[in-house]
Amino acid sequence: MITDIPFVPDTGFQPEVTPFFDAHSHTFSYVVQDPGSTRCAVFDCVLDIDYAAGRLGYAGADAIIRQIEREKLTVDWLVETHVHADHLSAAPYLRDRVGGMLGIGAKILVVQDYFGKVFNEGTDFQRDGSQFDRLFVDGDRYEIGGMTARVLETPGHTPACTSHVVGDSVFVGDTLFMPDAGTARADFPGGDARTLYRSIRRLLTLPEEMRIFVCHDYGPNGREVTHQTTVGAELRDNIHVGTASSEDEFVAWRNQRDSTLPMPQLIIPSLQVNIKGGNLPEPQGNGRRFFTVPIDGL
């Protein structure tokens, strides 16, 4: 159950945040370092894929690894803010090379149950979140070196969405975009526009000076792609949920808008991999791995 935020964030310290941008999926990944040590976490890492060719790539993940090795960092956590539908997670690839425990919101079980059926995963697919090292619930704390991160459940885009408060920073996944880009869609299975609005309003009760790091940016109206804003800027200027927007207005607009949107280009491979903690499908009899395409299943 989500409760009101029962804590005052420690905005007196500032983690060192290094962004990495995947242009194909418009995704930002982050290396978040404790400024008082060489410990870090990686948020929302991306595995490259040429879906038409059925070919995987590792350029984005390798760039993160080079940063970690160059700075001689130790990875405490690999965090997924939710089950992404627009890119494959590179978490297993990073874990094999630089370590770290893999965490995601505990409502991954809801997502696993639904999409396990969609993709006909069968009984071998464990729908208990055991592919992850930690299932975060609202209010959880975990350590990144000497920093304490705080988990806020922020569902609406998906049931398993979480935001992570670290010092003066909050990593919001797809829940919020930059002010001129608004908010995530809410029409995926388990998504809900009213729930999304309330999750966003919860985030916007955080101190206005807090830094917000978004997971996606599309550079609307031709502006340069960027990744960082503040709670105050979102309150004043967010085109979907700023101060002038009521809950009912948002729900009506979001539902209408979502009804016109196509499915993400990589939703089929992304979901099959990400519900399993980033693990690829098991090889079949010929030793090759295959994605399943459910006809009229999404």
N, C-alpha and C positions, 0 to 999 in steps of 0.2 A: 504494500500500500504506500502511496506517495503521501508524504506529510509536508506541512509548511517547513521551509528551510529553518532548522533549529540552531543555526550557528552563524557567527559572523566571520566571513573569510579573512584570513590573514593576508591582507593586501600589502603588508609591510615588506614582503620579499617578492622577488621577481625571478621566476625561472628563466633560464636561457633557452630560447625557442628558435630552432632552425627549421624553416619550411622547405619542402620539396614538392614541386608541382608536376603532376602528370597531365600533359596537355590533351591526351586522347580522351581521358575521362573527366577532365577539369577537376581533378582531385588534389587536395593538399594533404600531404603526410607531414608529420612533425617529429623531430627529435627534441625532447624536452629534458633539459639537464639541470640538475641541482647545482647552483652556482658555488656551493660550498664543498663540492666533491666532484668525482668523475663518474657519478652514477646518473643514469638517464632512463627514460622510457621512450618508446616509439608508438605514435598514434596513427592508425589507419594507413598502413603501408600497402603499396600497390604492386601487383604482379602484372607485367605487360602481356598482352595477348593480341595476336592477329587472328581474329575469329574466323575470317573468311578462309585463311590458310591453315587454321588449326595449329598455330605455332605460338609457343610461349616465349617470353623474353624476360630479362632480368636487369635491364639498364636502370630502371628506377630504384629497385631494391639495392642494387650494387652501389648506387650513389649514396644511399643511406649508410650502407656498410662502410664505404670509404670515409664518410664523415666520422663514424664511430671509431674506426681504427686510427684515423688521423689525430683525433683528439684523445685517443687512448681511454675511451669511455667503457663503462661496464653497464650492460643493459639489464635493468631490473624487471621491466614490464614491456610487453607488446600488447597494446590496448586497441580493441575494436569498439568504436562508439555504437555500432549496430551492424546488422547483417546487410552489407552493401549490395545493391542491385545493379550497380554501374561499373564495378571493377572487381577483379579477383584479389583476394588478400594474399600478400606475400609473407604472412607471418611464419609459416613453417620454414620457408627458405631462410628468413632472417634468424629464426631460432636455432637452426642447424649451424649457422655460421657465427653468430654473436651472442646467442643465449637469450634469456629472458622468459618470464612466465606470461602466458597468453590469457587475457581476460576479456570478458564481454558481459553484457547485462543478462541477468538470470532468466529473463523472459525469452531468451534464445530457445527455450524448450517449446514455447508456443510456435515459434517460427519453424523449428525443426519438425514439429508434428505436422504442421500444415504442408510444408513443401516436401517433406518426406513422402507424403501421399501424392503430391503433384508429380514428382519425379519417379514414383514407383520404386523407392529405394529398398523396400523389402525389410525383412526382420534383421538383417545384418547391420543396418544403420541404427546406431544407438541414439535415441531421441532424449537423452538425459543430460546433454551438455558436457559429456565426458571428454569430448575433443578439446576442451579448454581447461586450463589450470585453475581458473577462478571465475565464478559466476557472481557478478556484482549485484547487490541489491541496494535500494535507496538508503543513503546514509553511510554506506560502507566507507572505510578509510583504508588506504594502502600507502606504502612508503616508496618514494623514489629517492634513494640516498637519505639525506636528512629532511627531505620535504614530505609532507603529508598531503596526499591527494584525497579529495572527497567526491563521492559518486552521487549524482542526482539522476534519478529516473526521469526522462523527458520523452515519454512515448507520444505517438501521434503519427509521425512519419512511418514508423514501424513499432510493434509492441516492445521490442528489445532496445530501443534507443536510450542511451545514457549520455550525460554531460559530465565533465570531469573538471573540478575546481582545484587548481594548483597555485597557491599564493595569490597573486593579483591577476591570474589568468583562468579562463574557462574554455575548454575545448568542447564545442557543441555539436560535433558531427554534422548531420544534415538538418537539424532542427531549425536553425537560423542561417540565413545567408547575409551578405553585406546589405546595408540599409536600402540601396537602390535595386537590390535583387529580391528582397522579401524573405520568403520562407520555402521550405520543402513542400513537395506534394504529399497528399495524405490518402491516396487511393489504392495503395498496395494492400494486399490481404492483411488484416489486422490494424491497418492505419485508420485514423479517424480525425477529421478536421477540428472538431470541438476539443478533443483531447490534445491535439497539437497546439491549439491556441492557448490552452491552460498551461501546457508545459512551457511555452514561450513566455507567458506572463510570469511564471515562476522564475525563469532565468532573469527576467527584467526587474525582479526585486533585489537582485544582487547590487552591490555598490556601483554607482554610475561610472566610476573611474576604472572599473575592472576591464581588462583586455579580453576580447572575444576572438578566438581563432576558429575560423569556419573550415569546413571540410571541402567545400566546392565554391568556385567562382567562375562565372561565364563572361565576365566583362561586358555587362549590358551597355547598349548604346555606344559601343566602341571604346569604352574606357579601358585602361590597362588592368589586367588581372591582378587582384590583390587578395590578401588572406586575413587581415587583422582589422578589427573595429573595436568599439567599446559598448558597454551596456548603455551609457548615456546617449551615444549616437543612435543606437537601435531604438531607444525610447522616443527620441525626437523625430527620427527620419525614416524608420523602416516603412516601406511603401505598403506593406500588408498588415502590420500589427503595431504601428506607431500609436501615439496617444489619440489620434482621431478615429481609430478603428474599434468598433465594438465586437464582442464575441459573435453575435448573430450575423453581423455583416461579414466578418471574416469567414465563417462557416459557409455562408451562401456563395461568396466569391470563390473560395478555395474549391468547393465541390464543383462549381460550374467550370472553373479553369481546368481542374484535373480531368474532367470528362473529355477535354479536347486534346490531352497530351498523349503522345505515343509511348509505348513501353521503351525503357532504356535499351540501347542497342546490345548491351552485354548482359541483360538480365538473366538469360538462360544459363550460360556458363557461370556467371557470378554467384547465383543462388546455390547451384549445385556444389560449388567449392566452398562458399562462405558458411553455409550451415554446418559444414564439417571442419570448421576452424582453419580453412584455407587448404585443406588436404584435397588433392586431386582424386578423381574417380579411380577405383581399383582397376588394374589391368585385366582385360578379358583373356579368353583362351589363347589368342594369338600374341599376347604380350602388349597389345596396344591399349591405350586409354581412350574412352569415348564419352562425350556429353550426350545426354538424352534431350530430345526436343519433344515436349508434350504437345500434341496437336489439340488446339482449342483448350489448353489447360490453364492458361493464365488470364 
